[in-house]
Structure formats: C-alpha cells, structure tokens
Amino acid sequence: MTSSVSAIVLAAGKGTRMNSPLPKVLHMAAGRPLLEYVLDCCREIKARTVVVVGHRADAVRAALAGAGDLSFVAQEPQLGTGHAAQIALETVPVVAEESVLVLAGDVPLLRAQTLVDLCALREKTGAAAALVSFRTSAPGSYGRIVRDASGRVSRIVEARDATAEERAIDEVNASVYVFDGQRLRETIQRLRSDNAQGEFYLTDVIGLLVSAGDRVDSLAIEDPLEAAGVNTMAELATVERELYARRATAWIRSGVFVERPDTVLIGPDVRIDRDARLRAFTILDGQTTVDAGASIGPFCRIEDSRIGARATILDSCLVRNSTIGEGASVGPFAHIRPDSRVGENAKVGNFVELKKTSLGRGSKAPHLSYLGDATIGEGANIGAGTITCNYDGVVKSPTTIDDGAFVGSNSILVAPVRVGRGAYVAAGSVITKEVPDDALGVGRARQENKPGWAIRRRQKR
C-alpha cells in the first residue's frame, strides 16, 4: 500500500440475537473480545482507527483502554451502517490520496493480509471503492453483489430488499470495504433511508458511486469463514473453534507438538518453546509459558503459570498461577493452586493438592496429600495422606519442612509447626510441636490390644 489508510470499525450494535446484556463486540472468543481481533488487523496495516460505539458505549471504551491509539465516536441514535460511517468520517482527518476502510467489529476471522490486498487492488485500478465478496450456496441474509452485463459490480442489494431473482445470486457482500476518501465523503451525504429497515445503508454508497461513473472493484476470498460475522451464540462458537484451530496450527508450525489439535485450546497470551508437547484436551490460558521439552496432558488445564523445561504434567491436572520447575513431574489428578512452586526434579503425585506451597528441588509428595501454606525444602519425602492443618477458622499459619525430612504416611501437621532438617515424622502422627533436626517425631495414641475381645463380641449376637 502506498496511500495513507484510515479505518472505521463499526461497533455500535446491541446484538439482540445474542440474548445477552453484553455488547456483541465484547463477547469473548478464544480468550479475547471479538472487537480486538478486528483492531489487530487495523494495527497490523498501520491504519488510523476510529471505533463507532453505541450500545453500552462506556463498556466498549473501557474494554479497549490501553489498546493503542484509537479514536471513538458515538452513534446516537443508531440509524444504520451508512449513518455510522457518516459520523465517523467527521473525525477522520482529510489526507491527500487517502484510503478509508470500513469494516464491522464482529468479524474476528478477518486477516490483515486481506485488507492489504483490498487496498492494493483499489490503488492499482484507481477505483473509487473496492469490496470483499465470496460465493456461497446459502447466501441467507447477506447482501447480494449485483453485476452489470460486463461483469463489473453495479450495486449491492440487501437481502430484505432483494427480488426473488436477486436473492438467487450466490455472490455476497462480506461488509469489508475500502474507499477513496474524497469520493466517500462526497457520496455518503447522498444516502437515503427509503428501504425495508428505514436505515442509511453503507451498501448504497456502492450503487451511488457506479451511477456517478466511478469504478468499484471486488476482491473474492476463498474461505467464507473469514467474513463470518457473529450474531448468535452458535455463530460465536463457530468462530471460536476456528480461532483456536488457527492458533494451534501456528504453534505446530513453530515446532510445538500438538496432539489432536482440534481438542487443544491455547490462549492468545500463551508462550510455548519448541519441542514442547501438548496432548489431547489440554487448555492453556492467561500468561502461561511452557518451556522446551515440557509435556502437558491429556485433559489438563494450565492458567497463568510457568512450566519448566522437560517438566511433565500428567493426566487431568489443574495448575493455576504457579511455577513448575525444570524436570518436575505433576499428576495425574493433581491440583496446584495459586502461588505454589514445584522445584526442579520434584514430584507431585496423584490426588495431591498444593496451596501457596513451595516444594523444594528433588522433594516428593507422591500421593493423597494436602499441603497448604507450606515451605518444603530439598530432598524431602511427604508420605501418602499427609495434611498440613493451615487454617484454624480465623488465621492461616505456615508449616516448614526442612531439607531431607521424611514425613510418614497419614500424618497431620498442625500449623504453625516446623519439621527440622533430616527429621522423621512417624506414620499416623499428629504433630503440634517442632520436630528438631534429625529427630523422630511421634504423635500417636498408645496402641492397646485386648485378647479375645472379638470372640466375646460375636458371642453376644
């Protein structure tokens, strides 16, 4: 592209068919609002962008706070796409040889390259406008592209206003346009609202330009999904599947192994090193980082966490806001709650829950334990069924287990308490006081056997 480019993004609609109080363009798809994907395309082509807001305008503005250099204009009342473009143009600086893109805010599958190609087409041919079109066997509510005898675009007719013959046309309007800025400004003032909806249609600008002797070109796209707008929850689900599929494909191309990519969901802010492995039904959300050689899944969810190099997260684990060290192993069926850290080569086994706990390098909690508000040193062993009693109903207190300690199975550590370096806790103990370094802590009731008791009990039946 050689000319200056401005973009008008239409985001004023309520989205009635979504059956939701949330503005349509703020519905989330694959981890981001619909509108953000469109704005990404505008940023990529370095377009000055104006967002037209209307329904719950304050919410849309707030959602885009910090989203870059954007301008906003309010459309009140909302009298159609042509009216929206009219008021937006009032805030778009007049620049010589400018191109003005107009596109909807609910088309998250649109590619920046398509906008580049569209602008380049208009510049090459000198057309007053160019639009994106595609062919479909089910044109439905899309506007139909009407061509003249020579095959050039002559106008667009909305489905509601089309004749039976026009409704049979299979080439439809994707609602993505680029205009010569001066011709758009001159022509858009001539719009009328004498149509089925009583609105000012931006599509009518095309017919007005052609009637004035201007040329209008079209850019055909092969994949109709690229132009798919979102008007219902079902359509939202469709575009979300495609967004996740695109993201998985991109990571595969970068050297990440993704098993069953149709089942793996990767968030927009996730970072993954080459040679990592994501197994089926894995979800990576938030600010998650996966280092080289790590393996996650199947059926795992990782949120806002760091998974170290060559770490393994086995089946059905949930890890949130935590760090899993290099070479560590977690799972299966483990829950790593926020602010936890599993050290290098440490092991968290099946049905173990960590909460705000640090498990040191080479330490093990192999199975069936709850460790909360605990600091566990290096090379410690936590036996099956161990519980840190960190909460008394008012205060949460810490437990410290030092390097090389061994906690026997089915032990209860009542915080605040410390188990010293190299100390042992006998299986089945309730520990309420410090166990010194290299000591054995035993906190059991003394066992008493009563000979013959079982025989006497059975005789009473």
KEBA-630798 format. One line per 5 residues: number of its first residue (from 1); their letters; for each residue x, y, z negated of C-alpha. Coordinates in nm, 4 decimals. Layout:
// residues N
NUM) A) X Y Z  ...
//
This chain:
// residues 461
1) MTSSV) 0.0000 0.0000 0.0000  0.1249 0.3453 0.0885  -0.1571 0.5700 -0.0287  -0.2444 0.6743 -0.3818  -0.5042 0.4424 -0.5387
6) SAIVL) -0.7739 0.5149 -0.7943  -1.0133 0.2524 -0.9286  -1.3679 0.2923 -1.0552  -1.4752 -0.0017 -1.2705  -1.8489 -0.0332 -1.3293
11) AAGKG) -1.9142 -0.1483 -1.6864  -2.2342 0.0285 -1.7897  -2.4809 -0.2587 -1.7624  -2.6581 -0.4236 -2.0508  -2.6539 -0.7762 -1.9111
16) TRMNS) -3.0123 -0.8592 -2.0068  -2.9907 -1.2186 -1.8870  -2.7053 -1.2881 -2.1288  -2.9651 -1.2726 -2.4110  -2.7042 -1.1131 -2.6363
21) PLPKV) -2.6689 -0.7712 -2.8043  -2.3045 -0.7627 -2.6963  -2.2321 -0.5600 -2.3802  -2.1893 -0.8017 -2.0929  -1.8337 -0.6945 -2.0104
26) LHMAA) -1.7200 -0.7622 -2.3689  -1.8176 -1.1287 -2.3706  -1.5091 -1.3424 -2.4182  -1.3814 -1.5784 -2.1507  -1.0698 -1.7861 -2.2152
31) GRPLL) -0.9631 -1.5621 -2.5017  -1.0220 -1.2146 -2.3538  -1.3178 -0.9869 -2.2734  -1.4406 -1.0115 -1.9148  -1.3548 -0.6481 -1.8514
36) EYVLD) -0.9884 -0.6962 -1.9471  -0.9272 -0.9275 -1.6522  -1.0534 -0.6657 -1.4070  -0.8447 -0.3944 -1.5713  -0.5390 -0.6202 -1.5480
41) CCREI) -0.5817 -0.6247 -1.1699  -0.6015 -0.2457 -1.1643  -0.2870 -0.2171 -1.3775  -0.1011 -0.4617 -1.1562  -0.1598 -0.2470 -0.8485
46) KARTV) -0.0874 0.0710 -1.0498  -0.4286 0.2250 -0.9908  -0.5510 0.5216 -1.1937  -0.8603 0.3727 -1.3539  -1.1941 0.5171 -1.4599
51) VVVGH) -1.4338 0.2910 -1.6515  -1.8033 0.3736 -1.6262  -1.9740 0.2905 -1.9569  -2.3372 0.2999 -2.0596  -2.4958 0.0330 -2.2794
56) RADAV) -2.3208 0.0449 -2.6186  -2.0537 0.2700 -2.4697  -1.8800 0.3210 -2.8043  -1.8273 -0.0542 -2.8416  -1.6723 -0.0782 -2.4957
61) RAALA) -1.4418 0.2164 -2.5632  -1.3378 0.0704 -2.8989  -1.2638 -0.2698 -2.7448  -1.0302 -0.1044 -2.4949  -0.8473 0.1126 -2.7456
66) GAGDL) -0.4779 0.0729 -2.6775  -0.5440 -0.0930 -2.3414  -0.3401 0.1601 -2.1477  -0.4078 0.4820 -1.9601  -0.7826 0.4666 -1.8943
71) SFVAQ) -1.0481 0.7303 -1.8450  -1.4115 0.6803 -1.9408  -1.7296 0.8345 -1.8077  -2.0771 0.7732 -1.9490  -2.3647 0.6874 -1.7150
76) EPQLG) -2.6864 0.8051 -1.8765  -2.9401 0.7266 -1.7524  -2.8255 0.4229 -1.5541  -2.9610 0.4748 -1.2042  -2.7638 0.2167 -1.0105
81) TGHAA) -2.4157 0.1490 -0.8779  -2.4172 0.4443 -0.6419  -2.5079 0.6817 -0.9241  -2.2295 0.5306 -1.1385  -1.9742 0.5919 -0.8636
86) QIALE) -2.1022 0.9474 -0.8151  -2.0399 1.0493 -1.1738  -1.7073 0.8628 -1.1888  -1.5806 1.0492 -0.8836  -1.6198 1.3742 -1.0761
91) TVPVV) -1.3297 1.2622 -1.2997  -1.1111 1.1149 -1.0249  -0.8504 1.3709 -0.9107  -0.8666 1.4616 -0.5431  -0.5433 1.3374 -0.3871
96) AEESV) -0.4428 1.3528 -0.0219  -0.4714 1.0191 0.1627  -0.6182 0.8560 -0.1458  -0.7877 0.5178 -0.1600  -1.0695 0.4697 -0.4103
101) LVLAG) -1.1518 0.1171 -0.5223  -1.4927 0.0451 -0.6698  -1.5447 -0.2867 -0.8429  -1.7565 -0.4476 -1.1119  -1.6326 -0.5109 -1.4636
106) DVPLL) -1.7703 -0.8657 -1.4802  -1.5575 -1.0397 -1.2132  -1.2734 -1.1913 -1.4197  -1.1539 -1.4256 -1.1436  -1.0654 -1.1427 -0.9058
111) RAQTL) -0.6982 -1.1477 -0.8066  -0.4796 -0.8388 -0.7826  -0.3446 -0.9642 -0.4502  -0.6952 -0.9417 -0.3061  -0.7065 -0.5724 -0.3957
116) VDLCA) -0.3648 -0.5216 -0.2387  -0.4795 -0.6966 0.0799  -0.8048 -0.4983 0.0873  -0.6291 -0.1624 0.0565  -0.3691 -0.2635 0.3147
121) LREKT) -0.6440 -0.3621 0.5599  -0.8144 -0.0225 0.5327  -0.4878 0.1645 0.5728  -0.3853 -0.0438 0.8726  -0.7120 0.0060 1.0639
126) GAAAA) -0.7836 0.3589 0.9445  -1.1312 0.2536 0.8337  -1.3406 0.4732 0.6086  -1.4097 0.1697 0.3929  -1.3299 -0.1983 0.3567
131) LVSFR) -1.5128 -0.4565 0.1511  -1.4628 -0.8120 0.0315  -1.7008 -1.0750 0.1660  -1.7383 -1.4512 0.1600  -1.9633 -1.7165 0.3097
136) TSAPG) -2.1867 -1.9404 0.1028  -2.4636 -2.1881 0.1673  -2.6518 -2.0468 -0.1326  -2.6445 -1.6657 -0.0945  -2.9138 -1.6187 -0.3587
141) SYGRI) -2.9183 -1.2642 -0.4985  -2.6022 -1.1466 -0.3221  -2.6285 -0.8590 -0.0755  -2.6088 -0.9759 0.2862  -2.3489 -0.8432 0.5301
146) VRDAS) -2.5275 -0.7292 0.8461  -2.3094 -0.7018 1.1574  -2.3713 -0.5365 1.4913  -2.3585 -0.7001 1.8341  -1.9790 -0.6590 1.8461
151) GRVSR) -1.9389 -0.8339 1.5119  -1.8497 -0.5246 1.3082  -2.0014 -0.4522 0.9670  -2.3015 -0.2221 1.0122  -2.4630 -0.2283 0.6681
156) IVEAR) -2.5330 -0.4261 0.3542  -2.8860 -0.5174 0.2595  -2.9700 -0.6153 -0.0977  -3.1498 -0.9484 -0.1359  -3.4606 -0.7833 -0.2799
161) DATAE) -3.4896 -0.5542 0.0209  -3.3941 -0.8089 0.2895  -3.6244 -0.9504 0.5502  -3.6578 -1.3269 0.5873  -3.4128 -1.3148 0.8779
166) ERAID) -3.1631 -1.1128 0.6763  -3.1921 -1.3448 0.3763  -3.0786 -1.6304 0.6033  -2.7399 -1.4609 0.6542  -2.4673 -1.6628 0.4820
171) EVNAS) -2.2009 -1.3889 0.4653  -2.2435 -1.1964 0.1436  -2.1037 -0.8936 -0.0340  -1.8561 -0.9541 -0.3201  -1.9105 -0.5982 -0.4555
176) VYVFD) -1.5427 -0.5085 -0.4228  -1.4780 -0.2023 -0.2067  -1.2067 0.0414 -0.1114  -1.2917 0.3780 0.0435  -1.1142 0.6706 0.1957
181) GQRLR) -1.1579 0.9043 -0.0988  -1.2651 1.2085 0.1011  -1.5239 1.0160 0.3059  -1.6640 0.8528 -0.0074  -1.7059 1.1915 -0.1759
186) ETIQR) -1.8808 1.3341 0.1284  -2.1073 1.0356 0.1895  -2.2128 0.9325 -0.1605  -2.4077 1.2566 -0.2041  -2.6451 1.1409 0.0708
191) LRSDN) -2.7679 0.8340 -0.1168  -3.1423 0.7890 -0.1711  -3.3312 0.5671 -0.4140  -3.6118 0.4520 -0.1844  -3.5642 0.0791 -0.2444
196) AQGEF) -3.7185 -0.2066 -0.4445  -3.5420 -0.1072 -0.7664  -3.5658 0.2691 -0.7315  -3.1884 0.2986 -0.7757  -2.8970 0.4535 -0.5891
201) YLTDV) -2.7153 0.1617 -0.4273  -2.3436 0.1892 -0.3610  -2.4009 -0.0625 -0.0808  -2.5967 0.2038 0.1108  -2.2749 0.4050 0.1487
206) IGLLV) -2.1585 0.1410 0.3972  -2.4557 0.1954 0.6272  -2.4268 0.5732 0.5987  -2.0597 0.5619 0.6979  -2.1317 0.3444 1.0013
211) SAGDR) -2.4219 0.5693 1.1043  -2.1825 0.8643 1.0958  -1.9478 0.6838 1.3342  -1.6979 0.5607 1.0738  -1.5386 0.2194 1.0806
216) VDSLA) -1.5965 -0.0331 0.7995  -1.3869 -0.3487 0.7780  -1.4239 -0.6649 0.5719  -1.1768 -0.8978 0.4047  -1.3019 -1.2558 0.3857
221) IEDPL) -1.1960 -1.4626 0.0864  -1.1992 -1.8413 0.0933  -1.2853 -1.9036 -0.2717  -1.6272 -1.7626 -0.3689  -1.5388 -1.8066 -0.7364
226) EAAGV) -1.3009 -1.5127 -0.7062  -1.6013 -1.2837 -0.6641  -1.8201 -1.4577 -0.9208  -1.9935 -1.2105 -1.1478  -2.1217 -1.3080 -1.4901
231) NTMAE) -2.4900 -1.2531 -1.5592  -2.5786 -1.5554 -1.7731  -2.4141 -1.7699 -2.0368  -2.3999 -2.0533 -1.7834  -2.2025 -1.8333 -1.5430
236) LATVE) -1.9755 -1.7292 -1.8303  -1.8973 -2.0959 -1.8952  -1.8198 -2.1489 -1.5262  -1.5688 -1.8638 -1.5008  -1.4118 -1.9585 -1.8334
241) RELYA) -1.3389 -2.3100 -1.7065  -1.1697 -2.1619 -1.4014  -0.9647 -1.9146 -1.6078  -0.8369 -2.1943 -1.8316  -0.7620 -2.4079 -1.5255
246) RRATA) -0.5603 -2.1268 -1.3655  -0.3656 -2.0740 -1.6868  -0.2854 -2.4441 -1.7257  -0.1709 -2.4573 -1.3630  0.0604 -2.1613 -1.4185
251) WIRSG) 0.2240 -2.3285 -1.7203  0.2637 -2.6548 -1.5291  0.4463 -2.4661 -1.2555  0.6789 -2.3166 -1.5180  0.7883 -2.6615 -1.6368
256) VFVER) 0.5381 -2.7488 -1.9109  0.3825 -3.0957 -1.9052  0.0059 -3.0656 -1.9427  -0.1764 -3.3952 -1.9736  -0.5343 -3.3777 -1.8468
261) PDTVL) -0.5194 -3.0034 -1.7733  -0.8973 -2.9891 -1.7407  -0.9175 -3.0537 -2.1177  -0.6313 -2.8309 -2.2388  -0.7197 -2.4722 -2.3383
266) IGPDV) -0.4337 -2.2214 -2.3540  -0.4944 -1.8697 -2.4821  -0.3749 -1.5592 -2.2961  -0.1087 -1.4643 -2.5516  0.0434 -1.8112 -2.5958
271) RIDRD) 0.4080 -1.8644 -2.5003  0.5445 -2.2094 -2.4104  0.9002 -2.3147 -2.3279  0.9883 -2.5576 -2.0530  0.9753 -2.9298 -2.1313
276) ARLRA) 0.7068 -2.8865 -2.3966  0.4250 -3.1425 -2.3786  0.0580 -3.0632 -2.4281  -0.1531 -3.3727 -2.4496  -0.5256 -3.4045 -2.3763
281) FTILD) -0.7823 -3.1916 -2.5612  -0.5228 -2.9574 -2.7084  -0.6155 -2.5951 -2.7863  -0.3525 -2.3218 -2.8258  -0.4868 -1.9883 -2.9482
286) GQTTV) -0.3652 -1.6462 -3.0575  0.0025 -1.5565 -3.0857  0.1224 -1.9155 -3.0672  0.4714 -2.0099 -2.9481  0.5730 -2.3624 -2.8505
291) DAGAS) 0.9474 -2.4232 -2.8163  1.1237 -2.6545 -2.5730  1.0680 -3.0273 -2.6155  0.7809 -2.9942 -2.8623  0.4850 -3.2277 -2.8211
296) IGPFC) 0.1301 -3.1446 -2.9299  -0.1806 -3.3601 -2.9268  -0.4032 -3.5132 -2.8337  -0.7022 -3.3406 -2.9983  -0.5029 -3.0675 -3.1769
301) RIEDS) -0.5705 -2.7001 -3.2372  -0.2854 -2.4559 -3.2957  -0.3591 -2.0918 -3.3863  -0.1097 -1.8069 -3.4326  0.1724 -2.0491 -3.5117
306) RIGAR) 0.5294 -2.1315 -3.4111  0.6019 -2.4902 -3.3120  0.9769 -2.5517 -3.3141  1.1898 -2.7304 -3.0593  1.1296 -3.1060 -3.0439
311) ATILD) 0.8633 -3.0883 -3.3146  0.5747 -3.3324 -3.2864  0.2136 -3.2549 -3.3734  0.0292 -3.5844 -3.3611  -0.3389 -3.6603 -3.3043
316) SCLVR) -0.6196 -3.4457 -3.4478  -0.4259 -3.1783 -3.6379  -0.5175 -2.8178 -3.7152  -0.2299 -2.5699 -3.7627  -0.3087 -2.2064 -3.8407
321) NSTIG) -0.0746 -1.9101 -3.8884  0.2171 -2.1315 -3.9862  0.5632 -2.2394 -3.8724  0.6593 -2.5943 -3.7852  1.0362 -2.6336 -3.7810
326) EGASV) 1.2634 -2.7907 -3.5258  1.2271 -3.1685 -3.5084  0.9482 -3.1759 -3.7676  0.6559 -3.4173 -3.7490  0.2957 -3.3364 -3.8429
331) GPFAH) -0.0028 -3.5701 -3.8451  -0.2041 -3.7466 -3.7441  -0.5070 -3.5829 -3.9106  -0.3132 -3.3121 -4.0943  -0.4308 -2.9620 -4.1834
336) IRPDS) -0.1674 -2.6897 -4.2042  -0.3372 -2.3818 -4.3451  -0.2107 -2.0216 -4.3135  0.1252 -1.9079 -4.4471  0.2739 -2.2554 -4.4553
341) RVGEN) 0.6131 -2.3655 -4.3311  0.7254 -2.7168 -4.2432  1.1049 -2.7230 -4.2354  1.3461 -2.8738 -3.9899  1.3043 -3.2523 -3.9574
346) AKVGN) 1.0426 -3.2542 -4.2343  0.7377 -3.4762 -4.2172  0.3725 -3.4110 -4.2957  0.1757 -3.7301 -4.2522  -0.1844 -3.8350 -4.2098
351) FVELK) -0.4534 -3.6679 -4.4190  -0.2145 -3.4172 -4.5747  -0.3199 -3.0569 -4.6309  -0.0769 -2.7704 -4.6846  -0.1955 -2.4301 -4.8021
356) KTSLG) 0.0547 -2.1445 -4.8334  0.3239 -2.4060 -4.8870  0.6840 -2.4416 -4.7767  0.8110 -2.7951 -4.7193  1.1901 -2.7931 -4.7000
361) RGSKA) 1.4227 -2.9461 -4.4456  1.4029 -3.3233 -4.4355  1.1303 -3.3441 -4.7012  0.8353 -3.5779 -4.6652  0.4693 -3.5745 -4.7588
366) PHLSY) 0.3684 -3.8866 -4.5690  0.0000 -3.9241 -4.6540  -0.3104 -3.8317 -4.8526  -0.1880 -3.5206 -5.0358  -0.2946 -3.1640 -5.1056
371) LGDAT) -0.0085 -2.9189 -5.1548  -0.1195 -2.5626 -5.2246  0.0892 -2.2579 -5.3241  0.3920 -2.4845 -5.3449  0.7595 -2.4378 -5.2677
376) IGEGA) 0.9239 -2.7708 -5.1950  1.2991 -2.7935 -5.1442  1.5070 -3.0043 -4.9109  1.5038 -3.3828 -4.9077  1.2094 -3.4171 -5.1461
381) NIGAG) 0.9573 -3.7012 -5.1303  0.5917 -3.6443 -5.2103  0.4063 -3.9693 -5.2722  0.0608 -4.0583 -5.1479  -0.2285 -3.8957 -5.3309
386) TITCN) -0.0223 -3.6127 -5.4845  -0.2165 -3.2959 -5.5679  -0.0927 -2.9558 -5.6785  -0.3613 -2.8079 -5.9017  -0.3018 -2.4488 -5.7985
391) YDGVV) -0.6347 -2.2874 -5.8913  -0.7948 -2.2648 -6.2353  -1.1064 -2.0846 -6.1177  -0.9530 -1.7400 -6.1660  -0.5826 -1.7441 -6.0783
396) KSPTT) -0.3829 -1.9318 -5.8149  -0.0479 -2.0422 -5.9573  0.2669 -2.1774 -5.7916  0.4299 -2.5175 -5.8026  0.8038 -2.5590 -5.7396
401) IDDGA) 0.9564 -2.8927 -5.6424  1.3318 -2.8644 -5.6051  1.5752 -3.0352 -5.3666  1.5859 -3.4139 -5.3781  1.2914 -3.4520 -5.6176
406) FVGSN) 1.0736 -3.7623 -5.5958  0.7064 -3.7343 -5.6830  0.5375 -4.0701 -5.7265  0.2028 -4.1609 -5.5771  -0.1228 -4.0347 -5.7233
411) SILVA) 0.0458 -3.7608 -5.9278  -0.1220 -3.4377 -6.0332  0.0983 -3.1316 -6.0811  -0.0862 -2.8691 -6.2842  0.0467 -2.5237 -6.1877
416) PVRVG) 0.2352 -2.3246 -6.2825  0.4909 -2.6004 -6.3061  0.8379 -2.6972 -6.1835  0.9884 -3.0336 -6.0914  1.3670 -2.9971 -6.1068
421) RGAYV) 1.6396 -3.0879 -5.8640  1.6737 -3.4659 -5.8262  1.3977 -3.5265 -6.0843  1.1414 -3.8065 -6.0683  0.7718 -3.7993 -6.1471
426) AAGSV) 0.6327 -4.1383 -6.2308  0.3399 -4.2568 -6.0205  -0.0009 -4.1744 -6.1647  0.1292 -3.8896 -6.3836  -0.0420 -3.5661 -6.4783
431) ITKEV) 0.2408 -3.3141 -6.5117  0.1672 -2.9989 -6.7101  0.5211 -2.9066 -6.8212  0.8524 -2.8643 -6.6427  1.0436 -3.1755 -6.5444
436) PDDAL) 1.4138 -3.0822 -6.5784  1.6782 -3.1591 -6.3171  1.7493 -3.5326 -6.2838  1.4857 -3.6193 -6.5485  1.1910 -3.8571 -6.5252
441) GVGRA) 0.8527 -3.7033 -6.5983  0.5833 -3.9437 -6.7166  0.2360 -3.8114 -6.7881  0.0207 -4.1250 -6.8280  -0.2082 -4.2603 -7.0973
446) RQENK) -0.0552 -4.5742 -7.2508  -0.1950 -4.8910 -7.0971  -0.3718 -5.1304 -7.3321  -0.4684 -5.4893 -7.2325  -0.7479 -5.6737 -7.4198
451) PGWAI) -0.7088 -6.0522 -7.3698  -1.0333 -6.2380 -7.2918  -1.2419 -5.9205 -7.2603  -1.3658 -6.0044 -6.9069  -1.4758 -6.3560 -7.0147
456) RRRQK) -1.6768 -6.2199 -7.3063  -1.8433 -5.9617 -7.0848  -1.9530 -6.2229 -6.8319  -2.0971 -6.4399 -7.1089  -2.3308 -6.1562 -7.2101
461) R) -2.5114 -6.1604 -6.8765
//
